[in-house]
Amino acid sequence: MHLVKTSITLPDDLLAEAKTLSKNLSALVAESLREYLRQQKVKKAMESFGAWQEEQEDGVSMVNRLRSEGGRDYAGRAD
């Protein structure tokens, strides 16, 4: 894993509280950011559930139709 040094701006009270919880502020920020990103991915997935409920077409038919509309130039592959 490659590490990158960066600078962030935090409110004084937040920084003081974070320092009481961890001696390694970088590790705390990295762990917190990983957890935030994980939660955002879960939230995005949860919001997408049921998005296709209103569709009258079944999944296989829809995929076949979409593939045939523009030739086979999906995923960088042409006929």
C-alpha positions in Angstrom: 0.0 0.0 0.0 1.4 3.4 -1.0 0.9 6.2 1.5 0.4 9.8 0.5 0.9 12.7 2.9 -1.9 15.2 2.8 -3.1 18.2 4.8 -6.6 18.5 6.1 -8.4 21.2 8.1 -10.3 20.2 11.2 -12.1 22.2 13.9 -10.1 22.5 17.1 -12.6 20.7 19.2 -12.8 17.7 16.8 -9.0 17.4 16.7 -8.7 17.6 20.4 -11.3 14.9 20.9 -9.7 12.7 18.2 -6.3 13.0 19.9 -7.8 11.7 23.2 -9.0 8.6 21.4 -5.9 7.8 19.4 -2.2 8.5 19.5 -2.0 7.9 15.7 -4.2 10.5 14.1 -3.4 9.3 10.6 -4.6 5.8 11.4 -7.8 7.2 13.0 -8.6 9.3 10.0 -7.9 6.5 7.5 -10.1 4.0 9.5 -12.9 6.6 9.8 -12.7 7.4 6.1 -12.8 3.7 5.2 -15.9 3.2 7.3 -17.6 6.3 5.8 -16.9 5.0 2.3 -18.2 1.6 3.2 -21.4 3.1 4.6 -21.9 5.2 1.4 -21.5 2.1 -0.8 -24.1 0.3 1.3 -26.4 3.3 1.2 -26.1 3.5 -2.6 -26.8 -0.2 -3.0 -29.9 0.0 -0.7 -31.2 2.9 -2.7 -31.0 0.9 -5.9 -33.1 -2.0 -4.6 -36.4 -2.1 -6.4 -35.4 0.4 -9.0 -36.5 -2.0 -11.7 -39.8 -3.0 -10.1 -41.9 -1.0 -12.6 -40.3 -2.6 -15.6 -42.6 -4.8 -17.7 -39.7 -6.5 -19.5 -37.8 -9.4 -17.8 -34.0 -9.0 -17.2 -32.8 -11.3 -20.0 -35.0 -9.7 -22.6 -33.8 -6.2 -21.5 -30.2 -7.2 -21.7 -30.6 -8.7 -25.1 -32.5 -5.6 -26.3 -29.9 -3.2 -25.0 -27.1 -5.3 -26.5 -28.8 -5.3 -30.0 -29.6 -1.6 -30.0 -26.0 -0.4 -30.6 -24.4 -3.4 -32.2 -21.8 -5.2 -30.0 -19.7 -2.1 -29.2 -20.3 -2.6 -25.5 -17.2 -3.1 -23.3 -15.0 -2.0 -26.1 -15.8 -5.0 -28.3 -17.2 -4.5 -31.8 -18.9 -7.1 -34.0 
